Amino acid sequence: MWGDRSGREPSRAKSPLRMRRTLSLVGTALSIAGLVVLGLAGWPLGWAAAALAALALIGLVDAAVITRRLVQERRG
């Protein structure tokens, strides 16, 4: 019932892609903030810094892909 596209959705329903893009950007910002905190604290945790950097990069790439898809949907 909830997964059907029968036209009963609210006319002002938000796109789940926009929410996903927002969450990607928030995750990226938090990952960068974590990198800054690790750098300022002087903790020698190379694996944690690498993991946070990877998460930040993944978030940016995800947001870019979603933005491109949203732009294509508006055109077509």
Secondary structure, DSSP 8 states (H G I E B T S, - for coil): --S--SS-S-TT---HHHHHHHHHHHHHHHHHHHHHHHHHHT---HHHHHHHHHHHHHHHHHHHHHHHHHHHHHH-
